[in-house]
Amino acid sequence: MRADNSAHLVLSARRRREETRAKAVRALRELDTAGTPATFETGARAAEVSRSWLYTQPDIRAEIVADGDAHHIFFSWRCR
């Protein structure tokens, strides 16, 4: 009979998820610091994750959408 390694698999998946989220958050902060608008494309490229993964993360998605709205409002106001 084989050993039950499911606990190790769950732990590994959890760790991978946390590391990926940390990479995405760090990338968005770096974009913000650099003054680069955060979009799903720039965020995915900077964090080395897929755009579809970013869309599945509600808090990260909200931050990107809010940044895009703020950037749009700033440039709309500036162009008047």
N, C-alpha and C positions, 0 to 999 in steps of 0.2 A: 504494500500500500504506500502511496506517495504521501509526502508531508504536505500539510496545508500551508501554502505560502501566501494565501490571500491577504493576510494582515500586512505582509511586506509590499504586496502590490498596491494596496490601498494607501499605505504610507508613501510609497514612491509617487503615486499619482497626485496625492495631496501636495507633496513637496514640489513637484513639477508645476502644478497649478499656481502655487504661491510664488515660485521663482518667475514664472511667466508674467503674472500680475505685477510683480515688483519691477520687472524690466519695462513693462508698458507705462507704469506710473513714472518711473525714472525718466523714460524717454519723453513723456509729455512735459515734465518739469524742465528738462533740458531745452526742449523746443520753446517753452515759455521764456526761459532765461535768455535765450538767443534772440527773442523777439520774432520767432517764426510762428506763423499761424498753425495751430494744431488742427489737422484734418485727419480723416481716416487713412488717407494715403501716406501723409508724412508721419503720422504716429505709427502705422504698421511698419514702414520702412525703418524708422529710427529704433523701434523695439524689436525688429526682426520677428514679427508675428504677422498673421494674416489679417486683412481688413475684416473678414467675416468673423474672426475671433473677437476683434474689438467691438463689433456690433452686438455680440452676445453678452458683453459685460455692461450691465446697466449704469454703474457709476462712472466708468471710464467713458462710455458712450455719451452720458450727460455732460461730462467735462469737455469733450471734443465739440459737441453741439453748442454748448455755451460759449466756448472760445470762438467758434465760427460766427456765432451771432454777434459777439462783442466786436470781432474784427470787422464784420460787415457793417455794423452800426458806426464804428469809428471811421471807416473809409467813406461811408455814405455822407456822414457829417462833414468830413474833410473836403469832399468833392463839391460841396455847395458853394 
